[in-house]
């Protein structure tokens, strides 16, 4: 065959992603804040775009049909799940009960050593962000991390918890004992003292951290009202120490921070705006709608377009104007499609994880991206983008949509069980075991198999280690030391 240049015509088929298609895919993965920035830039660059009005009726039309037929939860205010409790003080209570450290120590000697509470930080991470970043490394399992995260977002700006633990347990569908363990985790975070329910508990946490919490210090903290009234002699007699030791105790006490959360910026709730709102429906199902308040509604100013078109004299001007119109129409369609895709995905998540919304974490089932993708007839990568940086608000709180996807194990009913539910059951069995008959991994596997979970001994051991529970020998020694 002769070698030389030549021309050939060939017809082939190939998939090519246009710049607009690439941009539409990127829009799916953006968070609300990123979308707002993107829309702001579009409004500046395109004169035909403007913000339109969103009527309440139109917003309600985006609601999906109710899911399920069970009785709905009454009197639920969807916005209440996003609120953070204000730092309310009872003016009739003693200073030691209401968290007012400045008043508690202001009348005693050495009050000039009090920390400057007005110099709170306004920059940097918020208290919730600072604490949330520590939970993952300390939590024994995702369930404990979830409950601890909820407690963190119930703290006020000073770091105090005013919400009753029973209320949190009821809303999350978790046992009170698990919520109490999660509170212990929160109280172990830095800064020391956060998660306290009153001033005395805050000071106790800091005294324990400094290894200064002895019976004398305990009596001092329990009688802060005497310190506030200046009854120093009486307080020293209660503590049963001499004047030198008492002075040291007061100096130590005043070195503690009565409002440990105030050194951080504002709360992070403003940055976490739910994309999807799930509320109980009147017929016992669920109403699922896009949170339109979080995003502006774009429209094309047709009158301005007609005015500009009439003034376009040359071909280049008309081409530019048509290009702006095309980009504006495309952006509006792309944002509308993004909302529909998010709503479609969220509706399927609520359908598949309805047990969680009604009963709590223990009723979660294993769920994969592929399962949702197949049910909504979309690609798995699309579902992954849709659930990234998106939040869902429901009666149990606000959760990232990725949270609802978890692995699982086979169960007798054929539905399977979430790995978080299995870990919680293992923890419950270990907590309830007889100290004289500590359960081995094989015995745990047998008990779980009797309950319908198909688990091997090695799997049980893996889950047990993952949630920080020691072996049967280690647990036997620990319970013996605790005198159980």
C-alpha positions as CSV (number, residue, x, y, z in Angstrom):
1,X,0.0,0.0,0.0
2,X,1.3,3.4,-1.0
3,X,2.0,5.8,1.8
4,X,0.8,9.4,1.4
5,X,-1.7,12.0,2.5
6,X,-5.4,11.5,1.7
7,X,-8.8,12.7,2.7
8,X,-11.5,10.3,4.1
9,X,-15.1,11.0,5.2
10,X,-16.3,8.9,8.2
11,X,-19.6,9.0,10.1
12,X,-19.4,8.1,13.8
13,X,-21.5,8.5,16.9
14,X,-20.2,9.8,20.2
15,X,-21.5,11.3,23.4
16,X,-20.3,14.9,23.9
17,X,-21.1,16.9,27.0
18,X,-21.9,20.5,26.0
19,X,-20.8,23.3,28.4
20,X,-24.5,23.8,29.4
21,X,-24.9,20.1,30.2
22,X,-21.7,20.2,32.3
23,X,-23.0,23.3,34.1
24,X,-26.3,21.6,34.8
25,X,-24.6,18.6,36.3
26,X,-22.5,20.9,38.6
27,X,-25.7,22.7,39.7
28,X,-27.0,19.4,41.1
29,X,-24.1,19.1,43.6
30,X,-24.1,22.7,44.8
31,X,-25.4,23.6,48.2
32,X,-28.0,26.4,48.8
33,X,-25.3,28.9,49.6
34,X,-23.3,28.1,46.5
35,X,-26.5,28.3,44.4
36,X,-27.2,31.7,45.8
37,X,-23.7,32.9,44.8
38,X,-24.2,31.4,41.3
39,X,-27.5,33.1,40.9
40,X,-26.1,36.4,42.1
41,X,-23.4,36.3,39.5
42,X,-26.0,35.4,36.8
43,X,-28.1,38.4,37.8
44,X,-25.1,40.7,37.4
45,X,-24.0,39.4,34.0
46,X,-27.4,38.9,32.4
47,X,-29.6,42.1,32.1
48,X,-32.7,40.0,31.2
49,X,-32.8,38.1,34.5
50,X,-34.5,39.4,37.6
51,X,-35.9,38.1,40.9
52,X,-39.6,37.1,40.7
53,X,-42.2,36.7,43.4
54,X,-43.0,33.3,44.9
55,X,-46.6,33.0,46.1
56,X,-47.5,30.7,49.0
57,X,-49.9,28.9,46.8
58,X,-47.3,28.1,44.2
59,X,-44.9,26.9,46.9
60,X,-47.5,24.5,48.2
61,X,-48.1,23.1,44.8
62,X,-44.6,21.5,44.9
63,X,-45.7,19.1,47.7
64,X,-45.7,15.5,46.9
65,X,-48.6,13.2,47.6
66,X,-48.7,11.9,51.2
67,X,-46.7,8.7,51.8
68,X,-48.2,5.9,53.9
69,X,-51.5,5.8,55.7
70,X,-50.5,6.0,59.4
71,X,-51.6,8.7,61.8
72,X,-49.6,11.9,61.5
73,X,-47.7,13.6,64.3
74,X,-49.9,16.4,65.6
75,X,-49.0,20.0,66.3
76,X,-45.6,20.0,64.5
77,X,-44.0,23.3,63.6
78,X,-41.4,22.6,60.9
79,X,-39.4,25.7,61.7
80,X,-39.1,24.7,65.3
81,X,-36.6,22.0,64.3
82,X,-34.2,24.8,63.1
83,X,-34.4,27.0,66.1
84,X,-31.7,27.3,68.8
85,X,-32.9,27.9,72.3
86,X,-32.2,31.4,73.6
87,X,-30.1,31.8,76.7
88,X,-33.0,32.4,79.1
89,X,-32.3,32.9,82.8
90,X,-34.7,32.6,85.7
91,X,-34.3,35.9,87.6
92,X,-35.9,34.3,90.7
93,X,-33.5,31.5,91.1
94,X,-30.2,31.4,92.8
95,X,-27.1,32.4,90.8
96,X,-25.8,28.9,91.0
97,X,-28.9,27.6,89.2
98,X,-29.2,30.1,86.4
99,X,-25.7,30.3,85.0
100,X,-25.0,33.9,86.0
101,X,-21.4,33.6,87.1
102,X,-20.7,37.3,87.0
103,X,-23.3,37.9,89.6
104,X,-22.3,34.8,91.6
105,X,-18.7,36.0,92.1
106,X,-19.1,39.8,91.8
107,X,-19.7,40.4,95.5
108,X,-16.8,38.4,96.8
109,X,-13.2,39.2,97.0
110,X,-11.0,39.0,94.0
111,X,-13.8,39.7,91.5
112,X,-11.4,41.5,89.3
113,X,-10.1,38.1,88.2
114,X,-13.4,37.3,86.4
115,X,-13.0,36.6,82.7
116,X,-14.1,39.4,80.3
117,X,-17.3,38.0,79.0
118,X,-17.9,40.8,76.5
119,X,-14.9,40.0,74.4
120,X,-16.6,37.1,72.6
121,X,-15.3,36.0,69.2
122,X,-17.3,37.0,66.2
123,X,-15.0,35.5,63.6
124,X,-13.9,31.9,62.9
125,X,-16.0,28.8,63.4
126,X,-19.2,28.8,65.4
127,X,-19.5,26.8,68.6
128,X,-21.7,24.2,66.9
129,X,-19.1,23.9,64.1
130,X,-16.2,23.6,66.5
131,X,-18.0,20.9,68.6
132,X,-19.3,19.0,65.5
133,X,-15.8,18.6,64.2
134,X,-14.7,16.7,67.3
135,X,-17.7,14.3,67.5
136,X,-16.6,12.0,64.7
137,X,-13.3,11.1,66.3
138,X,-14.8,10.4,69.7
139,X,-18.2,8.8,69.0
140,X,-18.4,5.0,69.3
141,X,-20.8,4.7,66.4
142,X,-22.8,6.8,63.9
143,X,-25.9,6.6,66.1
144,X,-24.1,8.1,69.0
145,X,-22.6,10.8,66.7
146,X,-26.0,11.6,65.4
147,X,-27.5,12.1,68.9
148,X,-24.5,14.1,70.1
149,X,-24.8,16.3,67.0
150,X,-28.5,17.0,67.9
151,X,-27.5,17.9,71.4
152,X,-24.8,20.3,70.1
153,X,-27.3,22.1,68.1
154,X,-29.5,22.5,71.1
155,X,-26.8,24.4,73.1
156,X,-27.2,28.1,73.5
157,X,-24.5,30.7,72.7
158,X,-22.8,30.2,76.1
159,X,-22.7,26.4,75.6
160,X,-25.5,25.5,78.0
161,X,-28.1,22.8,77.4
162,X,-31.7,23.9,78.4
163,X,-33.6,21.2,76.5
164,X,-34.8,18.2,78.5
165,X,-33.0,15.0,77.5
166,X,-36.4,13.1,77.5
167,X,-37.6,15.5,74.8
168,X,-34.6,14.8,72.7
169,X,-35.0,11.1,73.2
170,X,-38.6,11.2,72.2
171,X,-38.0,13.3,69.1
172,X,-35.2,11.1,67.9
173,X,-36.8,7.8,68.9
174,X,-33.8,6.8,71.0
175,X,-33.7,5.4,74.5
176,X,-33.0,8.0,77.3
177,X,-29.8,6.0,78.3
178,X,-28.3,6.6,74.8
179,X,-29.1,10.3,74.9
180,X,-27.4,10.5,78.3
181,X,-24.3,8.8,76.9
182,X,-24.3,11.2,74.0
183,X,-24.5,14.1,76.5
184,X,-21.4,12.7,78.3
185,X,-19.7,12.7,75.0
186,X,-20.6,16.3,74.3
187,X,-19.4,17.3,77.8
188,X,-16.0,15.7,77.0
189,X,-15.5,18.0,74.1
190,X,-13.3,21.2,74.1
191,X,-13.9,23.8,75.5
192,X,-14.5,22.1,78.8
193,X,-17.8,23.0,80.3
194,X,-20.0,22.9,77.2
195,X,-23.1,20.8,77.5
196,X,-23.7,21.7,81.1
197,X,-27.3,22.3,82.2
198,X,-26.5,25.0,84.8
199,X,-23.6,27.0,86.1
200,X,-22.7,24.5,88.8
201,X,-22.4,21.6,86.3
202,X,-20.3,23.8,84.0
203,X,-17.9,24.5,86.9
204,X,-17.8,20.9,88.0
205,X,-16.8,19.8,84.5
206,X,-13.9,22.2,84.5
207,X,-12.8,21.3,88.0
208,X,-12.7,17.6,87.0
209,X,-10.7,18.5,83.9
210,X,-8.2,20.3,86.1
211,X,-8.2,17.4,88.6
212,X,-9.3,19.8,91.4
213,X,-12.7,18.3,92.1
214,X,-12.5,17.1,95.6
215,X,-15.2,17.2,98.4
216,X,-14.2,20.7,99.4
217,X,-14.4,22.0,95.9
218,X,-17.8,20.2,95.5
219,X,-19.2,22.0,98.6
220,X,-17.9,25.3,97.3
221,X,-19.6,24.8,93.9
222,X,-22.8,23.6,95.5
223,X,-23.1,26.8,97.6
224,X,-22.4,29.5,95.0
225,X,-25.4,31.5,96.4
226,X,-23.4,32.1,99.6
227,X,-20.5,33.4,97.5
228,X,-22.9,35.7,95.7
229,X,-24.2,37.1,99.0
230,X,-20.6,37.6,100.3
231,X,-21.0,35.1,103.2
232,X,-17.4,34.0,102.9
233,X,-16.9,32.9,106.5
234,X,-19.9,30.6,106.4
235,X,-18.8,29.2,103.1
236,X,-15.3,28.5,104.4
237,X,-16.7,26.6,107.3
238,X,-18.9,24.5,105.0
239,X,-15.8,23.7,103.0
240,X,-13.9,22.8,106.1
241,X,-10.6,24.4,105.0
242,X,-8.3,27.0,106.4
243,X,-8.1,30.6,104.9
244,X,-5.1,29.9,102.7
245,X,-6.7,26.8,101.1
246,X,-10.0,28.6,100.8
247,X,-8.3,31.5,99.0
248,X,-6.7,29.0,96.6
249,X,-10.0,27.4,95.9
250,X,-11.6,30.8,95.1
251,X,-8.8,31.7,92.8
252,X,-9.1,28.3,91.1
253,X,-12.9,28.7,90.8
254,X,-12.6,32.2,89.2
255,X,-10.1,30.9,86.7
256,X,-12.9,28.8,85.1
257,X,-15.0,30.1,82.2
258,X,-18.7,30.4,83.2
259,X,-19.7,30.8,79.5
260,X,-17.3,28.6,77.5
261,X,-19.3,28.9,74.3
262,X,-19.0,32.7,74.1
263,X,-15.4,32.5,72.9
264,X,-16.6,31.2,69.5
265,X,-18.6,32.9,66.8
266,X,-22.3,32.8,66.2
267,X,-24.3,29.6,65.7
268,X,-24.0,27.7,62.5
269,X,-27.8,27.4,62.0
270,X,-27.8,30.3,59.6
271,X,-25.5,28.3,57.3
272,X,-27.5,25.1,57.4
273,X,-30.7,25.8,55.4
274,X,-32.7,22.7,54.6
275,X,-33.4,22.1,50.9
276,X,-36.4,19.8,51.6
277,X,-39.1,20.2,54.2
278,X,-40.9,17.0,55.4
279,X,-44.0,17.5,57.5
280,X,-46.8,15.2,58.6
281,X,-49.8,15.1,56.2
282,X,-53.4,15.4,57.2
283,X,-54.1,11.9,55.9
284,X,-51.3,10.3,58.0
285,X,-48.7,10.4,55.3
286,X,-45.9,13.0,54.7
287,X,-45.9,16.3,52.8
288,X,-42.6,16.7,51.0
289,X,-41.7,20.1,49.4
290,X,-38.8,22.1,48.3
291,X,-37.8,25.0,50.6
292,X,-38.4,27.8,48.1
293,X,-37.5,30.4,50.8
294,X,-33.9,29.4,50.5
295,X,-33.6,30.2,46.8
296,X,-34.6,33.2,44.7
297,X,-37.1,32.6,41.8
298,X,-35.6,33.8,38.5
299,X,-37.8,35.2,35.7
300,X,-37.0,36.8,32.3
301,X,-37.9,40.4,32.0
302,X,-39.7,40.1,28.6
303,X,-40.6,43.8,28.5
304,X,-37.0,44.8,28.8
305,X,-36.1,42.2,26.1
306,X,-38.6,43.8,23.7
307,X,-37.2,47.3,24.5
308,X,-33.6,46.1,23.8
309,X,-34.6,44.3,20.7
310,X,-36.3,47.4,19.3
311,X,-33.0,49.3,19.8
312,X,-30.7,46.7,18.4
313,X,-29.6,48.1,15.0
314,X,-26.8,45.8,14.0
315,X,-26.4,42.1,13.7
316,X,-23.9,41.8,16.6
317,X,-26.3,43.5,19.0
318,X,-29.1,41.2,18.1
319,X,-26.9,38.1,18.3
320,X,-25.8,39.2,21.8
321,X,-29.3,39.8,22.9
322,X,-30.5,36.4,21.7
323,X,-27.6,34.8,23.4
324,X,-28.5,36.4,26.7
325,X,-32.1,35.3,26.3
326,X,-31.1,31.8,25.6
327,X,-28.8,31.7,28.6
328,X,-31.5,33.1,30.9
329,X,-34.1,30.5,29.7
330,X,-31.6,27.7,30.1
331,X,-30.6,28.8,33.7
332,X,-34.3,28.9,34.7
333,X,-35.0,25.5,33.2
334,X,-31.8,24.1,34.8
335,X,-32.7,25.4,38.3
336,X,-36.3,24.1,37.9
337,X,-35.0,20.6,36.9
338,X,-32.6,20.7,39.8
339,X,-35.4,21.3,42.3
340,X,-37.6,18.5,40.7
341,X,-34.7,16.1,40.9
342,X,-34.0,16.9,44.5
343,X,-37.7,16.6,45.3
344,X,-38.0,13.3,43.5
345,X,-35.0,11.8,45.3
346,X,-36.2,13.1,48.7
347,X,-39.6,11.6,48.2
348,X,-38.1,8.2,47.5
349,X,-35.9,8.5,50.6
350,X,-38.9,9.2,52.7
351,X,-40.8,6.3,51.2
352,X,-38.0,3.8,51.8
353,X,-37.0,5.2,55.2
354,X,-40.5,5.8,56.6
355,X,-39.6,3.8,59.7
356,X,-37.0,6.4,60.7
357,X,-39.4,9.3,60.3
358,X,-42.0,7.5,62.5
359,X,-40.0,5.5,65.0
360,X,-36.4,6.9,65.0
361,X,-32.9,5.7,64.3
362,X,-33.6,2.1,65.4
363,X,-36.1,1.7,62.5
364,X,-33.7,2.6,59.8
365,X,-33.2,0.1,57.0
366,X,-30.2,-0.4,54.8
367,X,-30.3,1.8,51.7
368,X,-28.0,2.3,48.8
369,X,-27.7,5.0,46.1
370,X,-28.3,2.4,43.4
371,X,-31.6,1.4,45.0
372,X,-32.9,4.9,44.9
373,X,-31.5,5.5,41.4
374,X,-33.3,2.5,40.0
375,X,-36.6,3.5,41.6
376,X,-36.5,7.0,40.2
377,X,-35.0,5.9,36.9
378,X,-31.8,8.0,37.2
379,X,-28.1,7.2,37.2
380,X,-26.5,6.4,40.5
381,X,-24.0,9.3,40.1
382,X,-27.0,11.7,39.7
383,X,-28.4,10.6,43.1
384,X,-25.0,11.0,44.7
385,X,-24.8,14.6,43.4
386,X,-28.3,15.4,44.5
387,X,-27.8,14.2,48.0
388,X,-24.4,15.9,48.5
389,X,-24.5,19.1,50.6
390,X,-28.3,18.9,50.8
391,X,-30.3,18.9,54.0
392,X,-33.7,17.5,54.9
393,X,-35.8,19.0,57.7
394,X,-38.4,16.7,59.4
395,X,-40.0,16.5,62.9
396,X,-36.9,14.6,64.2
397,X,-34.5,17.4,63.2
398,X,-32.4,18.4,60.2
399,X,-30.3,15.8,58.5
400,X,-27.9,15.7,55.6
401,X,-29.6,13.6,52.9
402,X,-26.5,11.3,52.7
403,X,-27.2,10.2,56.3
404,X,-30.2,8.1,55.1
405,X,-27.9,5.7,53.1
406,X,-26.2,3.0,55.1
407,X,-25.1,-0.6,54.7
408,X,-27.0,-3.5,56.3
409,X,-27.2,-7.2,57.0
410,X,-29.7,-9.9,56.1
411,X,-32.7,-10.4,58.3
412,X,-35.4,-13.1,58.6
413,X,-38.1,-10.8,57.2
414,X,-36.1,-10.4,54.0
415,X,-35.9,-6.6,54.3
416,X,-32.5,-6.5,56.0
417,X,-31.4,-4.3,58.9
418,X,-29.3,-1.2,59.0
419,X,-25.8,-1.6,60.4
420,X,-26.5,1.2,62.8
421,X,-29.5,-0.7,64.2
422,X,-27.4,-3.8,64.6
423,X,-24.7,-1.9,66.5
424,X,-27.3,-0.4,68.7
425,X,-28.8,-3.8,69.5
426,X,-25.3,-5.2,70.3
427,X,-24.7,-2.3,72.7
428,X,-28.1,-2.9,74.4
429,X,-27.3,-6.6,74.9
430,X,-23.9,-5.9,76.3
431,X,-25.3,-3.2,78.7
432,X,-28.0,-5.6,79.9
433,X,-25.8,-8.6,80.4
434,X,-25.3,-10.3,83.7
435,X,-21.8,-9.3,85.1
436,X,-21.4,-12.9,86.2
437,X,-22.3,-14.2,82.8
438,X,-20.8,-11.9,80.2
439,X,-21.9,-12.7,76.7
440,X,-19.3,-14.0,74.3
441,X,-19.3,-13.0,70.6
442,X,-20.8,-16.4,69.7
443,X,-23.6,-15.9,72.3
444,X,-24.3,-12.5,70.9
445,X,-24.5,-13.9,67.4
446,X,-26.9,-16.6,68.7
447,X,-29.1,-14.0,70.4
448,X,-29.2,-11.8,67.3
449,X,-30.0,-14.8,65.1
450,X,-32.9,-15.6,67.3
451,X,-34.1,-12.1,66.8
452,X,-34.0,-12.6,63.0
453,X,-30.6,-11.1,62.1
454,X,-28.3,-13.3,60.0
455,X,-25.0,-12.6,61.6
456,X,-21.8,-14.6,62.0
457,X,-19.6,-14.5,65.0
458,X,-16.9,-12.6,63.1
459,X,-19.4,-10.0,62.0
460,X,-20.6,-9.5,65.6
461,X,-17.0,-9.0,66.7
462,X,-16.4,-6.5,64.0
463,X,-19.5,-4.4,64.9
464,X,-18.6,-4.7,68.6
465,X,-15.1,-3.4,68.1
466,X,-16.4,-0.6,65.8
467,X,-18.6,0.8,68.6
468,X,-15.8,0.6,71.2
469,X,-17.1,-2.4,73.2
470,X,-14.4,-4.6,74.6
471,X,-14.2,-8.4,74.5
472,X,-16.0,-10.5,77.0
473,X,-12.9,-10.8,79.1
474,X,-12.4,-7.0,79.1
475,X,-16.0,-6.4,80.0
476,X,-15.9,-8.9,82.8
477,X,-12.9,-7.1,84.3
478,X,-14.4,-3.7,83.9
479,X,-17.7,-4.7,85.5
480,X,-15.9,-6.3,88.3
481,X,-14.0,-3.1,89.0
482,X,-17.2,-1.1,89.0
483,X,-18.6,-3.6,91.5
484,X,-21.5,-4.6,89.3
